[in-house]
Amino acid sequence: MKVSEAVQRRRAVKWFDPDHRMPAETFEILMTHALLSPTAFNIQNWRFVRVSDRAQRKAIRAVAWDQAQVEDASELLVLCFDLDAWRHEPERYWALAPQEVQDILVPAMAQYYDGKPQVQRDEGMRSCGLVGQQLMLMAQELGYDSCPMDGFDYAKVAEIVNLPPRHEIGFMLAIGKGVKEPWPRPGQLSLSEVLVENRFADA
């Protein structure tokens, strides 16, 4: 499947076959490609909670507006990020780079993130957004549908997955075999309305 086909076919599907189980080798392919998603300074700050326990799925559904895809999807991933990823042995992120590159980028991480909580959080949200899109497109190629989700109680889901300190949740992603066609695209804005050439016009 071409990337353009995956982009066009990807929709937020909410009705999944509850009896389908994703083969282990397919999940491995999916996640291996997710790890190729870009992150600033290569800090790989995303963390993926794969919720396979049925009781946990049920508990999450209860704090997610009773959305059926939480339980019915083959896979439910809680996409999180580690606010302190840049601190954890930062030299390992550039271990295979030339020494002159390591000498510049490794110390630059602390300069960029240290003492800047908003920058740390923004970075995590960017990373989750990028990897989430990569997961959805890869799932499409593998014959699966997906649904990105933010309609849930973040604090309660954090409790259910035992989210560690200095971690936050970006969003959840349900992946499975769709059993119902999604609604038609509800209304796309024109390119002329969202594309700005060089700078915004004065108000």
C-alpha positions in Angstrom: 0.0 0.0 0.0 1.3 3.4 -0.9 1.5 6.0 1.8 -1.0 8.2 0.0 -3.5 5.3 0.0 -3.0 4.7 3.7 -3.6 8.5 4.4 -6.8 8.5 2.3 -8.2 5.3 3.8 -7.4 6.1 7.4 -10.5 7.1 9.4 -11.4 7.1 13.0 -13.3 3.8 13.2 -15.3 3.2 16.4 -16.8 -0.2 15.7 -14.5 -3.2 15.9 -14.8 -7.0 15.8 -14.4 -7.9 19.5 -13.4 -11.5 18.7 -10.5 -10.7 16.5 -7.0 -11.0 18.0 -4.0 -9.4 16.3 -1.3 -12.0 15.6 1.8 -11.5 17.7 4.0 -11.1 14.6 1.7 -8.4 13.2 1.9 -6.5 16.5 5.6 -6.8 16.4 5.7 -5.3 12.9 3.4 -2.5 14.0 5.5 -1.5 17.0 8.9 -2.0 15.3 7.8 0.6 12.8 6.5 2.9 15.5 10.0 3.0 17.0 11.1 4.7 13.8 9.0 7.8 14.6 11.0 11.0 14.9 11.7 12.7 18.3 13.6 15.8 19.1 17.2 15.1 20.0 16.3 11.4 19.4 15.2 11.2 23.0 12.5 8.6 22.1 10.3 9.9 25.0 7.2 8.0 24.0 6.0 5.1 26.2 3.3 2.6 25.1 1.0 0.9 27.5 -0.5 -2.1 25.8 -3.7 -2.8 27.7 -4.5 -6.5 27.1 -6.1 -7.2 30.5 -9.9 -7.4 30.1 -10.6 -6.0 33.6 -8.4 -3.0 32.9 -10.1 -2.5 29.5 -13.5 -2.5 31.3 -12.3 -0.1 33.9 -10.9 2.3 31.2 -14.2 2.1 29.3 -16.0 3.2 32.4 -14.0 6.4 32.5 -14.1 6.9 28.7 -17.7 7.8 28.2 -18.6 4.1 27.8 -17.0 4.0 24.3 -17.2 0.4 23.0 -13.9 0.5 21.1 -12.0 0.5 24.3 -13.1 -3.1 24.9 -13.8 -4.3 21.4 -10.6 -3.2 19.6 -7.9 -5.9 19.2 -5.3 -3.5 20.7 -5.6 -0.6 23.0 -2.5 1.5 23.4 -2.2 4.3 26.0 0.4 6.7 24.4 2.4 8.3 27.2 5.6 10.3 27.5 8.5 10.5 29.9 9.1 14.2 30.8 12.6 13.3 31.9 13.7 11.1 29.0 16.3 13.7 28.1 18.0 13.1 31.5 18.2 9.3 31.3 21.7 8.5 30.1 21.4 11.0 27.2 24.6 9.8 25.6 22.9 6.5 24.5 20.6 8.4 22.1 23.6 9.4 20.1 25.9 6.4 20.7 26.3 5.6 17.0 26.8 9.1 15.8 30.3 10.5 15.1 32.0 11.8 18.2 31.9 15.4 17.0 28.1 15.1 16.8 27.8 13.6 20.2 30.0 16.4 21.7 27.5 18.9 20.4 24.1 17.3 20.9 24.4 15.4 24.1 25.1 18.5 26.3 22.6 20.5 24.2 19.7 18.4 25.6 20.1 19.7 29.1 20.5 23.3 27.8 17.2 22.9 25.9 15.0 21.1 28.5 16.4 21.7 32.0 14.2 23.9 34.1 11.6 24.3 31.3 8.5 22.2 32.2 6.4 23.6 29.4 9.0 22.7 26.8 9.3 19.2 28.3 5.5 18.7 28.1 5.2 20.2 24.6 7.9 17.9 23.4 6.1 14.9 24.8 2.8 15.9 23.1 4.6 16.4 19.8 6.3 13.0 20.1 3.0 11.3 20.9 1.3 13.0 17.9 4.0 11.9 15.5 4.1 8.3 16.7 0.4 8.1 16.9 0.0 9.0 13.2 2.8 6.6 12.3 1.0 3.8 14.2 -2.3 4.6 12.4 -0.8 4.6 8.9 1.1 1.4 9.6 -2.0 -0.3 11.0 -3.8 0.7 7.8 -1.1 -1.0 5.7 -1.4 -4.1 7.8 -5.2 -4.3 7.2 -6.3 -2.7 10.5 -8.5 0.3 11.4 -7.8 2.7 14.2 -9.3 5.3 16.4 -7.3 8.0 18.2 -9.0 8.9 21.5 -8.9 11.7 24.0 -12.5 11.3 25.3 -11.5 9.9 28.7 -10.6 10.9 32.2 -6.8 11.3 32.0 -6.3 11.1 35.8 -8.3 8.0 36.2 -6.7 6.2 33.3 -3.3 7.2 34.7 -4.3 5.4 37.9 -5.5 2.3 36.1 -2.2 1.9 34.2 -0.2 2.9 37.2 1.5 5.8 35.4 4.9 6.6 37.0 5.8 10.1 38.3 7.0 12.5 35.7 5.0 10.8 32.9 1.9 12.1 31.2 -0.6 10.6 28.8 -0.9 12.0 25.3 -3.9 10.0 24.0 -5.1 6.5 23.5 -5.2 4.5 20.3 -7.6 1.7 19.6 -6.6 -0.6 16.7 -8.6 -3.5 15.3 -10.7 -4.9 12.5 -13.5 -2.5 11.7 -17.0 -4.0 11.3 -18.9 -0.9 10.2 -18.0 1.7 7.6 -17.2 5.1 9.2 -19.4 8.0 8.5 -18.6 10.0 5.3 -16.0 12.7 6.0 -18.1 15.3 7.8 -16.6 18.4 6.1 -13.1 19.3 5.1 -12.0 22.9 5.0 -10.5 24.0 1.7 -6.7 24.3 1.4 -7.1 28.0 0.7 -8.6 28.5 4.2 -5.9 26.7 6.1 -2.7 27.5 4.1 -1.0 30.8 4.8 1.7 32.0 2.4 4.6 33.5 4.4 2.7 35.4 7.1 -0.8 36.0 8.3 -2.6 39.1 7.0 -3.1 42.0 9.5 -6.4 41.7 11.4 
